[in-house]
C-alpha cells in the first residue's frame, strides 16, 4: 500500500481524484485522464531526461513537450505505463537499496534479460513486468 501512496506523492496528489490502492487502479486513473504535467514531477523525482521518459512511454520528446505545454491529458496507454514505471522505480529502489544504485543497475547489461539493460527493456511491451519479475527474484534470492 505504501508504494501506491508514494506514486501519488511523486506524481502530485492534486492529479488524482481518488486513492490508488492497487495496480488495477492505474487503469481507472488513465481512463479518467492524467495530466501530462505529471511527467515534470516524474522527471524531477527520478532525475531522468525527457528523451528517456519518451522512450519509456513509447512516445517522442516533441510530443511529450507539446502535451505538457498545452496541459493535455496523457493517452491512456502512456498514463498506465507512466504509473507502472513509477511503481517499478519505487520497488526497485527498495530491492536494490537506494535510488543511485538502482539506476546504476538499470543501466547494466543483465544476462537474465538476454544481455539487455533493464532501462532498455522497460521501453518494450511487457518490459516493465519483465524487469519487475527480475527484481522480485532478486528480492527473494532466486536470481538466476
MARTI-41492 format. One line per field, with one value per atom (N, C-alpha, C, O, CB): residue number from 0; z, y, x. Coordinates in Angstrom, 1 decimal, decimal comma. Glycine has a CB too. Example, Ala and Ser with C-alpha at 12.3 -4.5 7.8 and 13.67 -1.06 7.14 Angstrom:
BEGIN
nr: 0/0/0/0/0/1/1/1/1/1
c3: 7,8/7,8/7,8/8,5/9,0/7,1/7,1/7,9/8,0/5,7
c2: -5,7/-4,5/-3,3/-3,3/-4,5/-2,2/-1,1/0,0/1,1/-0,6
c1: 13,2/12,3/13,2/14,2/11,3/12,8/13,7/12,9/13,4/14,1
***
This chain:
BEGIN
nr: 0/0/0/0/0/1/1/1/1/1/2/2/2/2/2/3/3/3/3/3/4/4/4/4/4/5/5/5/5/5/6/6/6/6/6/7/7/7/7/7/8/8/8/8/8/9/9/9/9/9/10/10/10/10/10/11/11/11/11/11/12/12/12/12/12/13/13/13/13/13/14/14/14/14/14/15/15/15/15/15/16/16/16/16/16/17/17/17/17/17/18/18/18/18/18/19/19/19/19/19/20/20/20/20/20/21/21/21/21/21/22/22/22/22/22/23/23/23/23/23/24/24/24/24/24/25/25/25/25/25/26/26/26/26/26/27/27/27/27/27/28/28/28/28/28/29/29/29/29/29/30/30/30/30/30/31/31/31/31/31/32/32/32/32/32/33/33/33/33/33/34/34/34/34/34/35/35/35/35/35/36/36/36/36/36/37/37/37/37/37/38/38/38/38/38/39/39/39/39/39/40/40/40/40/40/41/41/41/41/41/42/42/42/42/42/43/43/43/43/43/44/44/44/44/44/45/45/45/45/45/46/46/46/46/46/47/47/47/47/47/48/48/48/48/48/49/49/49/49/49/50/50/50/50/50/51/51/51/51/51/52/52/52/52/52/53/53/53/53/53/54/54/54/54/54/55/55/55/55/55/56/56/56/56/56/57/57/57/57/57/58/58/58/58/58/59/59/59/59/59/60/60/60/60/60/61/61/61/61/61/62/62/62/62/62/63/63/63/63/63/64/64/64/64/64/65/65/65/65/65/66/66/66/66/66/67/67/67/67/67/68/68/68/68/68/69/69/69/69/69/70/70/70/70/70/71/71/71/71/71/72/72/72/72/72/73/73/73/73/73/74/74/74/74/74/75/75/75/75/75/76/76/76/76/76/77/77/77/77/77/78/78/78/78/78/79/79/79/79/79/80/80/80/80/80/81/81/81/81/81/82/82/82/82/82/83/83/83/83/83/84/84/84/84/84/85/85/85/85/85/86/86/86/86/86/87/87/87/87/87/88/88/88/88/88/89/89/89/89/89/90/90/90/90/90/91/91/91/91/91/92/92/92/92/92/93/93/93/93/93/94/94/94/94/94/95/95/95/95/95/96/96/96/96/96/97/97/97/97/97/98/98/98/98/98/99/99/99/99/99/100/100/100/100/100/101/101/101/101/101/102/102/102/102/102/103/103/103/103/103/104/104/104/104/104/105/105/105/105/105/106/106/106/106/106/107/107/107/107/107/108/108/108/108/108/109/109/109/109/109/110/110/110/110/110/111/111/111/111/111/112/112/112/112/112/113/113/113/113/113/114/114/114/114/114/115/115/115/115/115/116/116/116/116/116/117/117/117/117/117/118/118/118/118/118/119/119/119/119/119/120/120/120/120/120/121/121/121/121/121/122/122/122/122/122/123/123/123/123/123/124/124/124/124/124/125/125/125/125/125/126/126/126/126/126/127/127/127/127/127/128/128/128/128/128/129/129/129/129/129/130/130/130/130/130/131/131/131/131/131/132/132/132/132/132/133/133/133/133/133/134/134/134/134/134/135/135/135/135/135/136/136/136/136/136/137/137/137/137/137/138/138/138/138/138/139/139/139/139/139/140/140/140/140/140/141/141/141/141/141/142/142/142/142/142/143/143/143/143/143
c3: 0,0/0,0/0,0/-0,6/1,2/0,7/0,8/-0,6/-0,9/1,6/-1,5/-2,9/-3,6/-4,3/-3,7/-3,4/-4,1/-3,6/-4,3/-4,0/-2,3/-1,7/-2,3/-2,6/-0,2/-2,4/-2,9/-4,4/-4,8/-2,8/-5,2/-6,5/-6,6/-7,4/-7,3/-5,8/-5,8/-5,3/-5,8/-4,9/-4,3/-3,8/-4,9/-5,1/-2,6/-5,6/-6,6/-7,8/-8,3/-7,1/-8,3/-9,5/-9,1/-10,0/-10,2/-7,9/-7,5/-7,1/-7,9/-8,6/-5,8/-5,3/-6,0/-6,1/-3,8/-6,4/-7,0/-8,3/-8,8/-7,2/-8,9/-10,2/-10,0/-11,0/-11,0/-8,8/-8,5/-7,8/-6,8/-7,7/-8,4/-7,8/-6,7/-6,0/-8,9/-6,6/-5,6/-5,3/-6,0/-6,1/-4,3/-3,9/-4,9/-5,4/-2,5/-5,1/-5,8/-4,8/-4,0/-6,8/-4,8/-3,8/-4,3/-3,5/-3,0/-5,6/-6,3/-7,7/-8,3/-6,1/-8,4/-9,8/-10,7/-11,7/-10,3/-10,4/-11,3/-11,3/-12,2/-10,9/-10,2/-10,2/-11,2/-11,5/-8,8/-11,7/-12,8/-14,0/-14,7/-13,2/-14,3/-15,5/-15,2/-16,2/-15,7/-14,0/-13,7/-13,8/-14,4/-12,3/-13,3/-13,4/-14,8/-15,2/-12,6/-15,6/-17,0/-17,8/-18,6/-17,7/-17,4/-18,1/-17,7/-18,6/-17,7/-16,5/-16,0/-16,6/-16,6/-14,5/-16,9/-17,5/-16,5/-15,4/-17,9/-17,0/-16,2/-16,9/-18,0/-15,9/-16,3/-16,9/-17,3/-16,5/-16,0/-18,5/-18,9/-18,0/-18,0/-20,4/-17,3/-16,4/-15,3/-14,7/-15,7/-15,0/-14,1/-14,6/-13,8/-13,8/-15,9/-16,4/-15,8/-15,5/-18,0/-15,6/-14,9/-13,5/-13,2/-14,9/-12,8/-11,4/-11,5/-10,7/-10,7/-12,4/-12,6/-13,0/-12,5/-13,7/-13,9/-14,4/-13,3/-13,1/-15,5/-12,5/-11,4/-10,3/-9,7/-10,8/-10,0/-8,9/-9,2/-8,3/-8,6/-10,4/-10,8/-11,6/-12,0/-11,6/-11,7/-12,5/-13,9/-14,2/-11,7/-14,6/-15,9/-17,0/-16,7/-16,1/-18,1/-19,2/-19,9/-19,8/-20,2/-20,6/-21,4/-22,4/-22,7/-22,0/-23,0/-24,0/-23,4/-24,1/-24,7/-22,2/-21,5/-21,2/-21,4/-20,2/-20,8/-20,5/-21,8/-21,8/-19,8/-22,9/-24,1/-24,5/-25,1/-25,2/-24,3/-24,7/-23,8/-24,4/-24,5/-22,5/-21,6/-22,1/-22,0/-20,2/-22,5/-22,8/-24,3/-24,7/-22,5/-25,0/-26,5/-27,2/-28,0/-26,7/-26,9/-27,5/-28,0/-28,2/-26,4/-28,3/-28,8/-27,8/-27,2/-30,2/-27,8/-26,9/-27,3/-26,5/-27,0/-28,6/-29,0/-28,7/-28,3/-30,5/-28,8/-28,4/-27,0/-26,6/-28,9/-26,1/-24,7/-24,3/-23,5/-23,9/-24,9/-24,6/-25,0/-24,2/-25,4/-26,1/-26,5/-25,6/-25,2/-28,0/-25,2/-24,3/-22,9/-22,4/-24,0/-22,4/-21,2/-21,4/-20,5/-20,7/-22,4/-22,7/-22,8/-22,4/-23,9/-23,5/-23,8/-22,7/-22,8/-25,1/-21,6/-20,5/-20,9/-20,5/-19,8/-21,8/-22,2/-21,3/-20,4/-23,7/-21,4/-20,7/-21,5/-22,7/-20,5/-20,8/-21,5/-22,1/-21,5/-20,5/-23,2/-23,7/-22,7/-21,9/-25,1/-22,7/-21,6/-21,5/-20,4/-21,9/-22,7/-22,6/-22,0/-21,2/-24,1/-22,3/-21,8/-20,3/-19,5/-22,5/-19,9/-18,5/-17,6/-16,6/-18,3/-18,1/-17,4/-17,3/-16,3/-18,1/-18,4/-18,5/-17,5/-16,9/-19,9/-17,4/-16,5/-15,1/-14,2/-16,7/-14,7/-13,4/-13,1/-12,0/-13,3/-14,0/-13,8/-13,7/-12,8/-15,0/-14,5/-14,3/-13,0/-12,4/-15,5/-12,5/-11,2/-10,1/-9,2/-10,9/-10,2/-9,3/-9,3/-8,3/-9,5/-10,5/-10,7/-10,1/-9,4/-12,2/-10,3/-9,8/-8,2/-7,6/-10,3/-7,7/-6,2/-5,7/-4,7/-5,7/-6,3/-5,9/-6,1/-5,2/-6,7/-7,2/-7,5/-6,5/-6,1/-8,9/-6,0/-5,0/-3,7/-3,0/-4,8/-3,4/-2,2/-2,3/-1,3/-1,9/-3,4/-3,6/-3,6/-3,0/-4,8/-4,4/-4,6/-3,4/-3,1/-5,9/-2,8/-1,5/-1,6/-0,5/-1,3/-2,7/-2,8/-4,3/-5,2/-2,2/-4,5/-5,8/-6,7/-7,9/-5,8/-6,2/-7,0/-7,5/-8,7/-6,3/-6,6/-7,0/-7,9/-8,8/-5,8/-7,7/-8,6/-10,0/-10,9/-8,1/-10,2/-11,6/-12,2/-13,4/-11,5/-11,4/-12,0/-12,4/-13,5/-10,9/-11,6/-12,0/-13,3/-14,1/-10,9/-13,4/-14,6/-15,9/-17,0/-14,4/-15,8/-17,0/-17,2/-18,2/-16,8/-16,5/-16,7/-17,5/-17,2/-15,3/-18,5/-19,2/-18,2/-17,3/-20,3/-18,4/-17,5/-18,2/-19,2/-16,7/-17,8/-18,5/-18,4/-19,3/-17,9/-17,3/-17,2/-18,1/-18,4/-15,7/-18,7/-19,7/-21,1/-21,9/-19,3/-21,3/-22,6/-22,9/-24,1/-23,7/-21,9/-22,1/-22,2/-22,4/-23,2/-22,2/-22,4/-21,0/-20,0/-23,0/-21,1/-19,9/-19,5/-20,3/-20,2/-18,2/-17,7/-18,2/-18,5/-16,2/-18,3/-18,7/-20,2/-20,6/-18,6/-21,0/-22,4/-22,4/-23,2/-23,2/-21,6/-21,6/-21,3/-21,8/-20,7/-20,3/-19,9/-21,0/-20,9/-18,7/-22,1/-23,2/-24,1/-25,0/-24,0/-24,0/-24,8/-24,2/-23,0/-25,0/-25,0/-24,5/-23,5/-23,7/-25,6/-22,3/-21,2/-20,6/-19,7/-21,7/-21,0/-20,4/-19,0/-18,2/-21,2/-18,5/-17,1/-16,3/-15,2/-16,9/-16,7/-15,9/-15,9/-14,9/-16,5/-17,0/-17,0/-16,0/-15,3/-18,5/-16,0/-15,0/-13,6/-12,7/-15,3/-13,4/-12,1/-11,6/-10,5/-12,1/-12,5/-12,2/-11,8/-10,8/-13,4/-12,5/-12,2/-10,8/-10,0/-13,2/-10,5/-9,2/-8,1/-7,0/-9,1/-8,3/-7,3/-7,1/-5,9/-7,8/-8,1/-8,0/-7,1/-6,3/-9,3/-7,4/-6,6/-5,1/-4,2/-7,2/-4,9/-3,6/-2,8/-1,6/-3,6/-3,4/-2,7/-3,0/-2,7/-3,2/-3,4/-3,6/-4,5/-4,2/-2,3/-5,6/-6,5/-7,9/-8,9/-6,6/-7,9/-9,1/-9,8/-9,1/-8,8/-11,1/-11,8/-13,0/-13,7/-12,3
c2: -1,2/0,0/1,3/2,3/0,0/1,2/2,3/2,8/4,0/2,0/1,9/2,2/3,1/4,0/1,0/2,7/3,5/4,9/5,8/2,7/5,1/6,4/7,2/8,4/6,4/6,5/7,1/7,6/8,6/6,2/6,8/7,1/8,5/9,4/6,0/8,6/9,8/11,0/12,1/9,7/10,8/11,8/12,3/13,5/11,4/11,3/11,6/12,4/13,4/10,3/11,9/12,5/13,7/14,5/11,4/13,9/15,0/14,6/14,2/16,1/14,7/14,3/15,0/14,4/14,5/16,2/17,0/16,5/16,9/18,5/15,5/14,9/13,7/13,1/14,6/13,3/12,1/12,4/13,1/11,1/12,0/12,3/11,3/11,4/12,4/10,2/9,2/8,5/8,6/8,1/7,6/6,9/5,8/5,1/6,4/5,6/4,5/3,5/3,7/4,9/2,3/1,3/0,0/-0,9/1,1/-0,2/-1,4/-1,1/-0,1/-2,5/-2,0/-1,8/-1,6/-0,9/-2,9/-2,2/-2,1/-0,7/-0,2/-3,1/0,1/1,5/2,3/3,4/2,0/1,9/2,6/2,8/3,8/1,9/1,8/1,8/2,9/3,6/0,5/2,9/3,9/5,3/6,2/3,7/5,5/6,9/7,2/8,4/6,9/6,3/6,6/6,9/7,8/5,4/6,2/6,4/7,8/8,4/5,3/8,2/9,5/10,6/11,8/9,6/10,3/11,3/11,7/12,1/12,5/11,6/12,0/13,1/12,9/10,8/14,3/15,4/15,1/14,5/16,6/15,6/15,4/16,1/15,7/15,9/17,1/17,8/16,9/17,2/18,9/15,7/14,8/14,3/13,9/13,6/14,4/14,0/14,9/14,4/14,1/16,1/17,0/16,5/16,5/18,5/16,1/15,6/14,2/14,0/15,3/13,4/12,1/12,4/11,8/11,3/13,3/13,6/14,2/13,7/14,7/15,1/15,7/14,6/14,6/16,9/13,8/12,9/11,8/11,4/12,2/11,4/10,3/10,8/10,0/9,2/12,1/12,7/12,1/11,7/12,5/12,0/11,5/12,6/13,7/10,4/12,4/13,3/13,0/11,9/13,3/14,0/13,9/12,8/12,1/15,2/12,7/11,6/10,2/9,3/11,8/10,1/8,8/8,5/7,3/8,8/9,5/9,3/9,0/8,1/10,5/9,7/9,4/7,9/7,3/10,4/7,4/6,1/5,1/4,2/5,8/5,4/4,5/4,5/3,4/5,0/5,6/5,7/5,4/5,5/7,1/5,0/4,7/5,9/5,8/3,5/7,1/8,4/9,1/8,5/9,2/10,4/11,2/12,4/12,8/11,6/12,9/14,0/15,2/15,9/14,4/15,6/16,7/16,6/17,5/17,0/15,3/15,1/15,3/15,9/13,6/14,7/14,9/16,4/16,9/14,1/17,1/18,5/19,3/20,1/19,1/19,0/19,7/19,4/20,3/19,2/18,1/17,7/18,5/18,9/16,2/18,6/19,3/20,8/21,3/19,1/21,4/22,8/23,1/24,2/23,2/22,3/22,5/22,0/22,0/21,9/21,5/20,9/19,9/19,9/22,1/19,0/17,9/16,7/16,6/17,4/15,8/14,5/13,6/13,6/14,0/12,7/11,6/10,6/10,3/10,9/10,1/8,9/7,8/7,7/8,4/7,0/6,0/5,1/4,8/5,2/4,6/3,7/4,3/3,7/3,2/5,6/6,3/6,5/6,4/7,6/6,9/7,1/5,9/5,9/7,6/4,7/3,5/3,1/2,7/2,3/3,3/3,0/3,9/3,4/3,1/5,2/6,1/5,7/5,7/7,5/5,3/4,8/3,5/3,4/4,6/2,6/1,3/1,6/1,0/0,4/2,5/2,8/3,5/3,1/3,8/4,3/5,0/3,9/3,9/6,0/3,0/1,9/1,0/0,6/1,0/0,7/-0,1/0,6/-0,1/-0,4/1,9/2,6/2,6/2,5/4,0/2,8/2,8/1,4/1,3/3,2/0,4/-1,0/-1,3/-1,9/-2,0/-0,9/-1,2/-0,6/-1,2/-0,7/0,6/1,3/0,5/0,4/2,7/0,0/-0,8/-2,1/-2,5/-1,2/-2,8/-4,1/-3,9/-4,6/-4,8/-2,9/-2,7/-1,9/-2,1/-1,9/-1,1/-0,5/1,1/1,7/-0,8/1,7/3,1/3,5/2,7/3,8/4,7/5,2/5,2/4,7/6,7/5,7/5,7/4,4/4,2/6,4/3,4/2,0/1,4/0,6/1,2/1,7/1,1/1,6/0,8/1,5/2,9/3,4/3,0/2,9/4,9/2,7/2,1/0,7/0,3/2,1/0,0/-1,4/-1,4/-2,3/-2,1/-0,4/-0,3/-0,1/-0,4/0,8/0,4/0,7/-0,4/-0,2/2,0/-1,5/-2,6/-3,7/-4,1/-3,1/-4,3/-5,4/-6,5/-6,8/-5,9/-7,2/-8,3/-9,6/-9,6/-7,9/-10,6/-11,9/-12,5/-13,1/-12,9/-12,2/-12,7/-12,0/-12,4/-12,5/-10,9/-10,2/-10,3/-9,4/-8,7/-11,4/-11,6/-10,7/-10,4/-11,5/-10,2/-9,3/-7,8/-7,0/-9,7/-7,5/-6,2/-5,4/-6,0/-6,1/-4,1/-3,3/-3,2/-3,0/-1,9/-3,3/-3,1/-1,8/-1,8/-3,2/-0,7/0,5/0,4/1,1/1,7/-0,4/-0,6/-1,5/-1,2/-1,2/-2,5/-3,4/-2,8/-3,1/-4,6/-1,8/-1,2/-0,4/-0,1/-0,3/-0,1/0,6/-0,4/0,1/1,3/-1,7/-2,7/-3,0/-2,9/-3,9/-3,5/-4,0/-5,1/-6,0/-4,6/-5,1/-6,0/-5,9/-6,7/-7,4/-5,0/-4,8/-4,5/-5,0/-3,8/-3,6/-3,3/-4,5/-4,7/-2,2/-5,3/-6,5/-7,5/-8,2/-7,3/-7,6/-8,4/-8,0/-8,8/-8,5/-6,7/-6,1/-6,3/-6,6/-4,6/-6,1/-6,3/-7,7/-8,0/-5,9/-8,7/-10,1/-10,4/-11,1/-11,0/-9,8/-10,0/-9,4/-10,0/-9,3/-8,2/-7,6/-8,5/-8,6/-6,2/-9,1/-9,9/-11,2/-11,6/-10,4/-11,7/-12,8/-12,4/-13,2/-13,4/-11,2/-10,7/-10,5/-10,9/-9,4/-10,0/-9,7/-11,0/-11,1/-9,1/-12,1/-13,4/-14,3/-15,5/-14,0/-13,8/-14,6/-15,8/-16,8/-15,0/-15,6/-16,7/-16,2/-16,7/-17,2/-15,3/-14,8/-15,8/-16,5/-13,5/-16,0/-17,0/-16,3/-17,0/-18,1
c1: 0,8/0,0/0,9/0,5/-0,9/2,0/2,9/3,3/3,4/4,1/3,7/4,1/3,1/3,4/4,4/1,8/0,8/0,6/0,3/-0,5/0,8/0,8/2,0/1,9/0,9/3,2/4,4/4,2/4,7/5,6/3,5/3,2/2,5/2,8/2,4/1,5/0,7/1,6/1,4/-0,5/2,4/3,3/4,3/4,5/4,0/4,8/5,8/5,2/5,7/6,5/4,1/3,4/2,6/2,3/2,6/2,2/1,4/0,0/-0,8/1,4/-0,3/-1,6/-2,7/-3,8/-1,6/-2,5/-3,5/-4,0/-5,0/-3,1/-3,3/-3,6/-4,5/-4,9/-2,4/-4,8/-5,5/-6,8/-6,8/-4,7/-8,0/-9,3/-9,7/-10,7/-10,3/-8,9/-9,2/-7,8/-6,9/-10,3/-7,9/-6,7/-6,3/-7,2/-6,8/-5,0/-4,5/-4,1/-3,2/-3,3/-4,8/-4,5/-4,0/-3,6/-5,8/-4,1/-3,6/-3,3/-3,8/-4,7/-2,6/-2,3/-3,5/-3,4/-1,4/-4,6/-5,8/-6,3/-7,0/-6,9/-6,0/-6,4/-5,7/-6,2/-6,1/-4,6/-3,9/-4,8/-4,7/-2,6/-5,6/-6,5/-7,6/-7,9/-7,1/-8,1/-9,1/-8,6/-9,2/-9,7/-7,4/-6,7/-6,5/-6,8/-5,3/-6,0/-5,8/-7,1/-7,2/-5,1/-8,2/-9,5/-10,0/-10,6/-10,4/-9,8/-10,4/-9,5/-10,0/-10,4/-8,3/-7,4/-6,3/-6,6/-8,1/-5,0/-3,9/-3,2/-2,7/-2,9/-3,1/-2,4/-1,0/-0,3/-2,5/-0,6/0,8/1,8/3,0/0,9/1,3/2,2/2,9/3,9/1,5/2,3/2,9/4,2/5,1/1,9/4,5/5,8/6,9/8,0/5,8/6,6/7,6/8,0/9,1/7,1/7,0/7,2/8,0/8,9/5,9/7,6/8,3/9,8/10,7/7,6/10,0/11,3/12,2/13,3/11,2/11,6/12,4/12,7/13,8/11,7/11,7/11,9/12,9/13,7/10,6/13,0/13,9/15,1/16,0/13,2/15,3/16,4/16,6/17,7/17,7/15,5/15,5/15,4/14,8/14,4/15,9/15,7/14,4/13,8/16,8/13,9/12,6/12,8/11,8/12,2/13,9/14,1/14,0/13,5/15,5/14,5/14,4/12,9/12,5/15,2/12,2/10,8/10,0/9,1/10,2/10,3/9,7/9,9/9,0/10,2/11,1/11,4/10,6/10,0/12,9/10,5/9,8/8,3/7,7/9,9/7,8/6,3/6,1/4,9/5,8/7,1/7,0/6,4/5,5/6,1/6,9/6,4/7,6/8,7/5,7/7,5/8,6/8,8/7,8/8,4/10,0/10,2/9,4/8,8/11,7/9,3/8,5/7,0/6,3/8,6/6,5/5,1/4,9/3,9/4,7/5,8/5,6/5,7/4,9/6,7/6,7/6,8/5,6/5,1/8,0/5,0/3,7/2,6/1,8/3,3/2,4/1,4/1,5/0,5/1,4/2,7/3,0/2,6/1,9/4,4/3,2/3,0/1,5/1,0/3,8/0,8/-0,7/-1,6/-2,8/-1,1/-1,0/-1,8/-2,8/-3,9/-2,5/-2,3/-3,2/-3,1/-2,3/-2,8/-4,1/-4,1/-3,2/-3,1/-5,5/-2,6/-1,8/-2,8/-3,8/-0,8/-2,4/-3,3/-3,3/-2,3/-2,7/-4,3/-4,5/-3,3/-2,8/-5,7/-2,8/-1,7/-0,4/0,3/-1,3/-0,1/1,0/0,8/1,8/1,3/-0,4/-0,7/-0,4/0,2/-2,1/-0,9/-0,7/0,7/1,2/-1,5/1,4/2,9/3,7/4,6/3,4/3,3/4,0/3,7/4,6/3,5/2,5/2,2/2,9/3,4/0,7/3,0/3,7/5,2/5,8/3,5/5,8/7,2/7,5/8,5/7,6/6,6/6,8/6,8/7,7/5,7/5,8/5,7/7,0/7,5/4,5/7,5/8,7/9,9/10,7/8,9/10,0/11,2/11,2/12,2/11,3/10,0/9,9/10,3/11,1/8,5/9,7/10,0/11,5/12,1/9,2/12,1/13,5/14,4/15,4/13,8/14,1/14,9/14,8/15,9/14,4/13,7/13,6/14,4/15,1/12,1/14,3/15,0/16,5/17,3/14,5/17,0/18,4/19,0/20,2/18,7/18,2/18,7/18,7/18,4/20,1/18,9/18,7/18,6/18,8/20,0/18,2/17,9/19,2/19,1/17,4/20,3/21,5/21,9/22,2/22,6/22,0/22,4/21,3/21,7/22,6/20,1/19,0/19,2/19,2/17,6/19,4/19,6/20,9/21,0/19,5/21,9/23,1/22,8/23,3/24,3/22,1/21,7/20,9/21,0/20,9/20,0/19,1/20,0/19,5/18,2/21,2/22,0/23,0/23,9/22,7/23,0/24,0/23,3/22,2/24,5/24,0/23,5/23,2/24,0/24,5/22,1/21,7/21,4/20,7/20,4/22,1/22,0/20,6/20,1/23,0/19,9/18,5/17,6/16,4/18,0/18,0/17,2/17,8/17,7/17,1/18,5/19,1/20,3/20,6/18,1/20,9/22,1/21,7/22,5/22,9/20,4/19,9/19,9/19,9/18,5/20,0/19,9/18,4/17,6/20,5/18,2/16,8/16,1/14,9/16,7/16,9/16,3/15,9/14,9/17,3/16,6/16,2/14,9/14,0/17,3/14,9/13,8/12,5/11,4/14,1/12,5/11,2/10,5/9,3/11,4/11,2/10,6/9,8/9,0/11,6/10,0/9,3/7,9/7,7/10,2/7,0/5,8/6,1/6,9/4,8/5,4/5,6/7,0/7,3/5,4/7,8/9,1/9,2/10,0/9,9/8,2/8,2/7,9/8,5/7,1/7,0/6,7/7,9/8,1/5,5/8,7/9,8/10,9/11,5/10,4/11,1/12,1/11,6/12,3/12,4/10,3/9,7/9,9/10,2/8,2/9,6/9,8/11,2/11,5/9,4/12,2/13,6/13,9/14,6/14,5/13,4/13,6/13,0/13,5/13,0/11,8/11,2/12,1/12,2/9,8/12,7/13,6/14,8/15,3/14,1/15,3/16,4/16,0/16,8/16,9/14,8/14,3/14,3/14,6/13,0/13,8/13,7/14,8/14,7/12,4/16,0/17,2/17,0/17,6/17,7/16,2/16,1/16,5/16,1/14,6/17,5/18,0/18,9/19,7/18,9/18,7/19,5/20,1/20,8/18,6
***
